[in-house]
């Protein structure tokens, strides 16, 4: 198969998204004064849904993030309450797609935690998670919720493992152990039956998550692949990375044959990571550069040339990361088809950027708002784990976002002292989690040392007694 090299130059074609443009929110509709984390981990450090915006922040003595109700724009006070239960830097945060006040976080402290945010947001610091999940032996860099199943969460650690958690029981139920280095990115296909990963070992993988079986694998020796995203139901993957000439590059792959990319396209010579975002409803792909202020966008088609350049949003302010609003949180009356929340570290600013189709009509535009995945799960954890697959439950955006989720999170009661997955006790090598636990371990070890010393002392006394008895026996008259 020959790889088609593509030019970055625009190829104009007829499309209803030809003139989509990016509109930055007015300053009063931004979030200002936020101490955005300075961590260099390649994540977005931001998560958004129709109710809340969450941002990882700088904090002393552990990891924390802010959760701000969307309507509470403007300047955020320095003493604004935080979610601050982690003992290490928070590396990733993701909202539950079906329960809008539940958020997952992962951290350098080796834990994954599930938090329940009160209606209206936080009034004081939150230190107690509804679930603390321990199973990784090193820091945890990524979390992803399953797209169709409630309470199934994936976490990827620096121990090169992906754990699949069933939050109904609060334990990992599967372990994917096929990577030989740090996992950089995880992406699901539409029904969540396949997982694609990129890894520092320069391999792109398509995995059946319940069995952990690698279905397809590409060795990207000539270039580094950083991010991957499934392109809806067209059985295509898109990756972003760096070519052998150190230029930023994207590649399109057939998910059933990763022998060669269908196309490769060099973007530019900048050094920052390219974050890909795909909108299956409009078939639009957005490429946002970390460390620059550009967002390029394309329309994906099933025929060559597959990637059709549309336009580019430019801004002088570099982005550290980007949150994306779910579809049901968009303003359909303004023909808004996508919305980013851009982290501008130097200004401590979160800036909403709306991607808008320019139309004058006052009526609902059905052609740009097809039925879209909603807030109702298609499967229970047990159904998905038993092998069932089901497409997302779709909703119409015509009536606007009114319905609250019917799903309620109920934290399980956990008393188990070990977590065994694939015959391995995952907690055996997990480091202590908190300062108090370290102290408890220290005192337990001190007690154990004292006990062993006492035991040794008793044995010493017994040995001396036996030696004395032996001496007496030797010196007794019968032996002379």
C-alpha positions in Angstrom: 0.0 0.0 0.0 1.4 3.4 -0.9 1.2 6.2 1.6 -0.3 9.4 0.3 1.6 12.5 1.3 -0.7 15.4 1.7 -0.1 19.1 1.6 -1.3 21.4 4.4 -2.6 23.8 1.9 -6.4 24.2 1.8 -8.4 22.2 -0.7 -11.6 24.0 -1.2 -14.8 22.0 -1.7 -18.5 22.4 -1.2 -19.5 21.9 2.4 -22.0 23.3 4.9 -19.0 23.7 7.3 -16.9 25.6 4.8 -17.3 28.8 6.8 -17.3 27.6 10.4 -15.5 30.2 12.5 -14.2 30.3 16.1 -15.7 33.0 18.4 -13.9 33.8 21.7 -16.2 34.6 24.6 -16.2 38.1 26.0 -14.0 38.6 29.0 -16.9 38.7 31.5 -17.8 35.2 30.2 -14.3 33.8 30.9 -12.9 32.4 34.1 -10.1 34.5 35.5 -7.6 34.4 38.3 -7.1 30.6 38.3 -3.7 29.2 39.4 -3.5 26.7 36.5 -1.1 23.8 37.2 2.4 24.2 35.9 2.8 20.5 35.6 4.4 19.5 32.3 2.5 16.2 31.9 0.9 16.1 28.4 -2.8 16.3 29.4 -5.6 18.9 29.2 -5.8 19.5 33.0 -9.4 20.6 32.3 -12.8 18.9 32.0 -16.2 20.4 31.3 -19.8 19.3 31.2 -23.2 21.1 31.0 -23.0 22.0 34.7 -19.4 22.4 35.8 -15.9 23.4 34.7 -13.0 21.5 36.5 -9.4 22.7 36.3 -6.2 21.2 37.8 -4.5 23.9 39.9 -1.2 24.6 41.6 -1.3 23.6 45.2 1.0 23.0 48.2 1.1 19.6 49.9 -0.7 17.5 47.4 -2.8 17.6 44.3 -6.0 19.6 43.8 -8.5 20.9 41.3 -11.2 23.5 41.1 -14.8 22.8 40.2 -16.7 25.9 39.1 -20.4 26.1 38.1 -20.5 27.2 34.5 -22.6 30.3 35.2 -20.1 31.5 37.8 -17.8 33.3 35.3 -15.5 36.2 36.0 -12.7 36.4 38.6 -12.3 33.4 40.9 -11.1 34.3 44.4 -7.8 32.9 45.6 -9.5 31.1 48.5 -12.1 29.4 46.3 -12.7 25.9 47.6 -10.9 23.0 46.0 -11.1 19.3 45.6 -7.9 18.4 47.5 -7.8 14.8 48.7 -4.8 13.6 46.6 -1.3 13.3 48.2 0.4 14.0 44.8 -0.1 16.1 41.7 -3.4 15.4 39.9 -2.5 14.3 36.3 -6.0 13.8 34.7 -9.7 14.6 35.5 -12.8 13.4 33.6 -16.5 13.9 34.2 -18.8 10.9 34.2 -20.8 11.1 30.9 -24.0 9.9 32.6 -23.9 11.5 36.1 -23.0 15.1 35.8 -21.8 15.7 39.4 -19.4 12.7 39.4 -15.8 13.3 38.4 -12.8 10.9 38.3 -9.2 12.0 39.0 -5.9 10.3 39.0 -2.6 11.3 40.5 1.1 10.8 41.2 0.0 9.2 44.5 -0.9 6.0 42.5 -4.6 6.4 43.2 -7.7 7.0 41.2 -10.5 8.8 43.1 -14.2 9.4 42.4 -15.7 12.6 43.7 -19.4 13.7 44.1 -19.8 17.4 43.6 -22.8 19.0 45.4 -25.4 20.8 43.4 -24.3 24.4 43.0 -20.7 23.6 43.5 -18.3 23.5 46.5 -18.9 25.6 49.5 -15.7 24.3 51.3 -12.7 22.2 50.4 -13.5 18.6 49.6 -11.0 16.1 50.9 -13.1 12.9 51.1 -13.7 11.0 47.8 -16.7 8.7 47.5 -14.3 6.1 46.2 -10.5 5.7 46.5 -9.2 3.1 44.0 -5.8 1.6 44.5 -4.3 -1.0 42.1 -1.5 0.7 40.2 2.0 0.4 41.6 3.2 3.7 40.1 1.6 7.1 39.3 -1.6 7.1 37.2 -1.5 9.4 34.2 -4.8 8.8 32.4 -8.5 8.1 33.2 -11.3 7.5 30.7 -15.0 6.6 31.2 -16.5 4.0 29.0 -18.7 5.7 26.4 -21.8 3.6 26.6 -21.6 1.7 30.0 -22.3 3.3 33.3 -19.7 3.0 36.1 -16.9 1.5 34.0 -13.7 3.5 34.2 -10.3 2.8 32.6 -7.0 4.0 34.2 -3.5 3.9 32.7 -0.5 3.9 35.0 3.2 4.4 34.7 3.4 0.7 35.6 2.4 0.2 31.9 -0.9 -1.4 32.9 -4.5 -0.4 32.0 -7.0 -1.3 34.8 -10.7 -1.5 34.1 -12.7 -0.6 37.2 -16.3 -1.6 38.0 -17.4 1.2 40.2 -20.5 -0.7 41.3 -18.2 -2.8 43.4 -15.3 -0.4 43.6 -12.6 -2.8 42.3 -10.7 -3.5 39.1 -12.2 -6.4 37.2 -9.8 -6.6 34.2 -6.1 -5.7 33.5 -4.7 -4.9 30.1 -1.0 -5.8 30.3 0.3 -5.6 26.7 2.3 -2.3 26.8 6.1 -2.1 27.4 6.3 1.6 28.3 4.2 4.5 29.4 0.7 4.7 27.8 0.2 8.2 26.3 -3.4 8.1 25.1 -6.6 6.0 25.2 -9.5 6.3 22.8 -12.7 4.2 22.4 -14.8 3.5 19.3 -18.4 4.5 19.3 -19.8 1.5 21.3 -16.8 1.0 23.5 -16.1 -2.5 22.1 -12.5 -1.4 21.1 -9.8 0.6 22.7 -6.9 2.2 20.9 -3.7 3.3 22.7 -0.5 5.1 21.9 2.6 4.3 23.9 6.1 5.5 24.4 7.3 2.1 22.9 6.3 3.7 19.5 3.4 1.4 19.0 -0.2 2.1 18.0 -2.6 -0.7 19.2 -6.2 -1.6 18.8 -7.3 -3.8 21.8 -10.4 -5.8 22.7 -10.6 -4.4 26.3 -12.4 -7.2 28.0 -9.9 -9.9 26.9 -6.9 -7.6 26.7 -6.2 -9.1 23.3 -4.3 -6.9 20.8 -6.2 -7.1 17.5 -4.0 -4.7 15.5 -0.5 -3.2 16.1 1.6 -0.7 14.2 5.3 -0.1 14.9 5.9 3.6 14.2 9.7 3.5 14.2 10.1 6.4 11.8 8.0 8.8 13.8 6.6 9.2 17.3 2.9 8.8 17.7 1.5 10.8 20.6 -2.3 10.9 20.4 -5.0 8.7 18.8 -8.7 9.2 18.2 -11.3 6.9 16.7 -13.3 8.5 13.9 -16.8 7.5 14.7 -18.2 4.4 12.9 -16.0 4.7 9.7 -13.4 2.2 11.1 -10.7 4.8 10.9 -8.2 6.0 13.4 -6.4 9.4 13.4 -3.0 9.8 15.1 -0.9 12.9 15.8 2.8 12.8 16.4 6.2 13.9 15.2 7.9 12.8 11.9 11.6 11.8 11.6 12.3 15.3 10.6 10.8 16.7 13.8 7.7 18.2 12.1 4.3 17.8 13.6 2.4 15.2 11.7 -1.0 13.5 11.5 -1.8 10.1 10.0 -5.0 8.3 9.1 -5.3 4.5 9.6 -7.6 1.7 8.8 -8.4 0.2 12.2 -8.5 -3.3 10.7 -5.1 -3.0 9.0 -2.4 -1.0 10.7 0.3 -2.1 8.4 0.6 1.3 6.8 -1.2 4.6 7.3 -3.8 5.5 4.6 -2.4 9.0 4.5 0.2 11.1 6.3 0.3 14.9 6.5 2.9 17.2 7.8 1.4 20.1 9.7 4.2 22.5 10.7 7.6 22.6 12.4 6.4 23.7 15.9 7.4 21.5 18.8 4.2 21.3 21.0 1.9 18.3 21.0 -1.1 18.2 18.6 -4.3 17.4 20.4 -7.0 15.9 18.1 -10.7 16.2 18.7 -13.3 14.5 16.5 -17.0 15.5 16.2 -18.8 12.4 14.8 -22.0 14.5 14.2 -20.4 17.0 11.8 -17.5 14.7 10.8 -15.2 17.5 11.7 -11.7 17.0 13.1 -10.0 19.8 15.2 -6.2 19.9 15.7 -5.1 22.1 18.6 -1.4 22.7 19.2 -0.1 22.7 22.8 2.1 25.8 23.4 0.6 27.7 20.4 -2.8 29.3 20.0 -3.9 27.6 16.7 -6.8 25.3 16.1 -7.0 23.8 12.6 -10.2 22.1 11.5 -10.9 19.6 8.7 -13.9 17.7 7.4 -13.4 13.9 7.3 -14.8 12.0 4.3 -14.9 8.3 3.4 -13.3 8.8 0.0 -9.9 10.2 -0.9 -8.4 12.5 0.0 -10.2 11.7 3.4 -9.1 14.9 5.1 -10.4 18.1 3.7 -9.0 21.3 5.2 -11.6 23.9 6.2 -9.9 26.7 8.1 -7.8 27.7 11.1 -8.6 29.6 14.3 -5.6 31.7 15.4 -4.9 33.3 18.7 -1.6 34.9 20.1 -2.3 33.3 23.5 -0.8 29.8 23.8 -3.0 27.0 25.1 -1.8 24.5 27.8 -4.8 22.3 27.4 -8.4 22.3 26.2 -11.7 21.1 27.7 -14.6 20.2 25.3 -18.2 20.8 26.1 -20.5 17.7 25.5 -23.0 18.2 22.6 -26.0 18.7 24.9 -24.4 21.7 26.5 -24.0 23.7 23.3 -26.1 26.7 22.3 -28.1 25.4 19.3 -29.8 28.8 18.8 -26.4 30.3 17.9 -25.6 27.3 15.5 -22.7 26.4 17.8 -21.4 23.0 16.8 -18.3 22.7 19.2 -17.0 24.5 22.2 -13.5 24.5 23.7 -12.4 25.8 27.1 -8.9 27.0 26.6 -6.3 27.1 29.4 -4.1 30.2 29.2 -1.5 29.6 31.9 0.3 32.9 32.0 -3.0 34.8 32.5 -4.6 32.3 34.8 -7.5 32.4 32.3 -10.0 29.9 31.0 -11.4 31.1 27.7 -14.5 29.5 26.0 -14.2 29.3 22.2 -17.3 28.5 20.2 -17.2 27.0 16.7 -20.1 28.4 14.9 -21.8 27.7 11.5 -22.8 31.1 10.2 -26.6 31.0 9.4 -29.3 33.6 9.7 -32.2 31.3 10.2 -34.0 31.4 13.6 -35.3 27.8 13.3 -33.6 24.6 14.6 -31.0 23.4 12.1 -31.5 19.7 11.9 -28.8 19.1 9.3 -26.0 20.3 11.6 -27.6 18.7 14.8 -28.4 15.0 14.1 -29.4 12.8 17.0 -26.4 12.6 19.3 -25.2 10.5 22.3 -27.0 11.6 25.4 -26.8 11.3 29.1 -28.4 7.8 29.4 -26.1 4.7 29.5 -26.8 1.9 27.1 -25.5 -0.9 29.3 -24.8 -1.8 33.0 -21.3 -2.9 34.0 -22.4 -6.5 34.3 -23.9 -6.5 30.8 -20.7 -5.0 29.2 -18.4 -7.3 31.2 -20.4 -10.3 30.0 -19.6 -9.4 26.4 -22.6 -7.2 25.3 -22.0 -4.2 23.0 -24.6 -1.5 22.4 -24.5 1.8 20.6 -25.0 5.0 22.6 -28.5 6.0 23.5 -29.2 9.0 21.3 -31.0 12.3 22.1 -32.3 15.2 20.1 -31.0 18.7 20.8 -34.1 20.3 19.4 -35.7 21.0 22.8 -32.5 22.1 24.3 -30.9 20.6 27.4 -33.5 20.2 30.0 -33.6 16.6 31.3 -31.5 15.7 34.3 -29.8 12.4 34.4 -31.8 9.6 36.0 -28.6 7.7 36.9 -27.4 8.2 40.6 -24.0 7.2 41.8 -24.0 4.8 44.8 -20.6 4.2 46.3 -20.0 0.5 47.2 -18.9 -0.6 50.7 -15.4 -1.9 50.5 -13.6 -4.0 53.1 -11.3 -6.1 51.0 -7.6 -6.0 51.9 -6.4 -7.4 48.5 -7.3 -6.8 44.9 -6.7 -9.9 42.7 -7.0 -9.4 38.9 -5.6 -12.1 36.4 -4.3 -14.0 39.4 -2.1 -11.0 40.6 -2.6 -9.2 43.9 -2.4 -5.6 42.6 -2.1 -4.1 46.1 0.9 -6.2 47.0 3.3 -3.6 45.5 1.3 -0.4 46.0 3.1 2.2 48.0 1.5 3.8 51.1 -1.1 6.3 50.2 -1.1 9.0 53.0 1.0 10.5 55.7 -1.2 8.9 58.3 -0.8 5.5 56.6 3.0 6.0 56.5 3.0 6.7 60.3 0.8 3.7 60.9 3.1 1.5 58.9 6.1 3.0 60.7 4.6 2.2 64.2 3.5 -1.3 63.0 7.1 -1.9 61.9 8.4 -0.6 65.2 6.0 -2.9 67.1 7.2 -5.8 64.9 10.8 -5.0 65.6 10.2 -4.9 69.3 8.4 -8.2 69.2 11.2 -9.8 67.3 13.8 -8.4 69.7 11.8 -9.8 72.7 11.6 -13.1 70.9 15.3 -13.0 70.2 16.0 -12.1 73.8 13.9 -15.0 75.1 15.7 -17.4 72.7 19.1 -16.1 74.0 18.0 -16.8 77.6 16.8 -20.3 76.6 20.1 -21.0 74.7 22.1 -19.9 77.8 19.9 -22.2 80.0 20.5 -25.1 77.6 24.2 -24.4 77.6 24.3 -24.4 81.4 22.3 -27.6 81.5 24.7 -29.2 79.1 27.7 -28.1 81.1 26.2 -29.4 84.3 25.5 -32.8 82.6 29.1 -33.0 81.5 30.4 -32.2 85.0 28.1 -34.6 86.8 29.7 -37.6 88.7 28.0 -40.1 86.4 30.0 -38.9 83.5 33.4 -39.1 85.3 
